[in-house]
Amino acid sequence: MMEGDRFDKAVDRLLEMLYRWAPLSASFRIALKDRLYLQKVKPKSVLLELGGHAKRIWYSLDCTVIGYDYTRGSGEYVNRIYLPGDIFTDLNSFFQLKATTSKLVVVQGMELLCIGREEFSALKSFDEGFDLMQQIMLTEHDLQVWRGWIMTLRDEQKVREFNSRYPMYHLPNHICASFLQMTPSRFSAIKGNFQS
């Protein structure tokens, strides 16, 4: 398949998802497509460095991306996991031009669609631009609320709920454990019981 065909199919997947959030005019679809580009990555690629500024919003085509947070004072911990089909960035950094307290790292996959901050700002003139920006923020908020809720559960329940949302058998144990605020050995033991 030619590179252009792959790009077109990737954009179509994104537009289909966005259309579920808000109706998209033909002019918006064209404007968005003209501003998107394909970013090729490898596992361990750093998309956003701690202290940097988020200059892009990504749509994962086939990547799993881990968000590490550094605000707790005890090193890094996983506070985000983005899967294929997710749209993500560091919202505070991207929209408020603040230095990030996070780091985004690819753990699996090879392709992302991206839009830069300036290109995204140009979409604000469309009604859909505001709706989509709001939906991205609400999706991120819902993830935070869900994560806060599972932190109130017993460890076994945390793992069960985590597995209902994320493919824990395809993620490294230390990433899952960090996200769940558990030790890797405790997570592994519960995961082992969960399988049986």
N, C-alpha and C positions, 0 to 999 in steps of 0.2 A: 504494500500500500504506500502510496506517495505521501510525503510529509504534509502536504497541503490537505489531503483527504483526512489524515489523522487529526489534524488541527480542526478541520470543519466538524468532524464527528465529535471531538472533545467539546467544542463550543456548543454544538447542538445538545449534548448531554447537560451542560451547564444551563443553557436557556430553558430546557425542559424542566429542570429543577426550580429555577427562578420563577417560571410561569406558575408553579404551584403556590408560590408565595404571593404573587401579584400579577395581574394581567400585564403583558408587555406589548407595547406598540411596535410596529414594524420599524419605525425610525429609531427607537431605543435599541432594538435587537441589532440593527446595523451599527449604531454608534458603539455599542458594547463590543461587538465582534472586532471592530476596527482598533479597539484599544487593548485587547487581550493579546497575550503572547504565551507560547509554550516554554516552560522552563524544565530542562532535563537535569536530573539530580542523581546522586548515588546514595546508598545507605551511609550514614554518618555525616552527610552534608548538613552544614549549619545554615539555616535560612535566615535566622535572626540571632544576632550575638548580644549577650548581656551588655547593657549600657548603650546599645545602638538605638537606631530609630527605625521603626517599621515603615518601610517605603512601599510595601506591596500588600495586597490582599491575594491570597492563594485559594484555588479550588483544586482539591486533590483528585487526580484522575485515578492513580493506582498507589498512592503513597500513604504510609502510616507515619505521622509526625508527632513527636513528643514535645510537650511544652514543659520546660523546667523553670521553676520559680526560685528566686533567691532572697525573698523578703523575710524569711523566718529567722535568719541569723545563724542557721546551723547548716549551711551549705545548700546544695540543690535538692529539690524534691519535685517529683512529677505532679503537675497540677492540671495538665491537659493531655488528651490523646485525641488526635484527629485522624479519621479514617478516609478511605476513598469515598468521594461524594460530599465531603465536608468543605465548607468555606471557612477560612480562618485568617487571623492576623493578631497582633497585639493591639487591641482596640484603643487603649489609652495612648499608646505611642503613635498609632496611625492617625487617629482623629484629633488628638490634642498636642501632637508633636512633642511628646515627652520621651525622655530616655526610658528604655524598657528595663524592667526588672526580671525579664524572662529570657529564655533561650529556646529557640525552636530548632529541633534536629530531626532529620529524616531517619527512620529506622528500617523502612522497607519501601520498595517502589522506585519509580524512575521518572514520572512525569506529573507536572503541575501546570495548571493554567494560572496566569498572574495578570494583575492590573496594578499599575503604579498609582501613587497618591494623586499626582496631577491629572492622570487620565481618569481616575475615579471622580475627582472633583468636577471634571467637565460633564459628568453624567448627572450632576445635581440639578441641572437645568430641566431635566425630564422629571415628570411626576413619579415615575417608577424609581428614579434614583433615591429619593427619600424613602420610599416604601422598602426598597431593598436594604438600604443602610439600617433602617429600623429593624428589619427582620434579622439581619446579621447580629445586631446587638441583642435582640430578644433571644435568639438561639444560644448565644454565649451566656446570657443571664440564666436561661433554663438549665444549661449544663452546670453552672455554678450552684443553682438551687438543688439540683439532683445530687451533685457531689456532696453538698452540705448535709442533705438528708441521709445519704448512705453512711456518712461518718457517724451518725447517731445509732447505727445498727450494730449488733453483735458481729464479730469477725466472720462467722459462717454466712450470715445474711449479707454482709458486705460483698463477699466473694460471689454469692449467688446473683445479687443485683448487678455487680460489675460484669459478670459473664453474660447477663441478658443484654448488655449494651455494647460490650467490647469482646473481641475474639481472644480471650485470655490464653487459649492454647496456642495462639500464633504470636504472642508477645513474650518477650523475656520476663522471667519471674521477677527480677529486680525492679522492672518498670511497673508491673502490676502492683507489687508490694509497696513501692513508693507512693503510687497514686492512692492506694488504700490506707496509707499511713500505718503499715504493718512491717514487721521484720521479714526479710526474704524467707527465713526458715519457717516462720509462722504461716506465711502465705502458701508456701510449698506444701506444708502439712495439710492445710485446709483444702487446697486444690487437689491433693491426692485423695482425700476423703470424698471430695465432690465428684471425682471421676468414678468411684466405685458405686 
